[in-house]
Amino acid sequence: MKRQKRDRTSSLFNRGFKAGLDGKSRDFCPVSTIELRSHWMSGWREGREAHWGGQTGVSSIQMNPSLH
């Protein structure tokens, strides 16, 4: 059975969310193309909001509906 690949934008959003949740700087963004960088930055912003709101670890990722 083949596994379906996630599209790159979803993956970038999730990685940005995790970086924001971990309290990392937005300078940590590994993407240089503007279009793809915006997806990472959107995830990072939401991750930072979750971090400031006191959410941590796997529970915050499970609570965030935009990551599913």
C-alpha positions as CSV (number, residue, x, y, z in Angstrom):
1,M,0.0,0.0,0.0
2,K,1.4,3.3,-1.0
3,R,1.6,6.2,1.5
4,Q,0.3,9.5,0.3
5,K,2.8,12.3,0.6
6,R,1.7,15.5,2.3
7,D,2.0,18.6,0.3
8,R,5.0,20.7,1.0
9,T,3.0,23.7,2.3
10,S,1.3,21.6,5.0
11,S,4.7,20.2,6.1
12,L,6.2,23.7,6.2
13,F,3.3,25.0,8.3
14,N,3.7,22.1,10.7
15,R,7.5,22.6,11.0
16,G,7.0,26.3,11.6
17,F,4.4,25.6,14.2
18,K,6.7,23.3,16.1
19,A,9.6,25.9,15.9
20,G,7.3,28.6,17.3
21,L,6.0,26.3,20.0
22,D,9.6,25.5,21.0
23,G,10.2,29.3,21.3
24,K,12.6,29.5,18.4
25,S,13.3,32.7,16.6
26,R,11.7,33.3,13.2
27,D,15.2,33.6,11.9
28,F,15.3,29.8,12.2
29,C,13.2,29.6,9.0
30,P,15.0,27.2,6.6
31,V,13.1,28.4,3.5
32,S,14.2,31.2,1.3
33,T,11.4,31.3,-1.4
34,I,8.8,33.9,-0.4
35,E,5.8,31.8,-1.3
36,L,6.9,28.8,0.7
37,R,8.4,30.9,3.5
38,S,4.9,32.4,4.2
39,H,3.6,28.9,5.1
40,W,6.4,28.3,7.5
41,M,5.9,31.8,9.0
42,S,2.1,31.3,9.4
43,G,2.8,28.1,11.4
44,W,5.5,29.8,13.4
45,R,3.1,32.6,14.4
46,E,0.4,30.2,15.5
47,G,3.1,28.2,17.4
48,R,4.3,31.3,19.2
49,E,0.7,32.1,20.2
50,A,0.3,28.6,21.5
51,H,3.6,29.0,23.4
52,W,2.6,32.3,24.9
53,G,-0.7,30.8,25.8
54,G,1.0,28.1,27.9
55,Q,0.5,25.2,25.5
56,T,3.4,22.8,25.3
57,G,4.4,19.5,23.7
58,V,2.2,17.1,21.9
59,S,-1.0,18.2,23.5
60,S,-0.8,21.6,21.9
61,I,-0.3,20.1,18.5
62,Q,-3.3,17.8,19.0
63,M,-5.4,20.8,20.1
64,N,-4.6,22.9,17.0
65,P,-7.2,22.0,14.3
66,S,-5.2,23.7,11.5
67,L,-2.5,21.1,11.8
68,H,-4.8,18.2,10.8
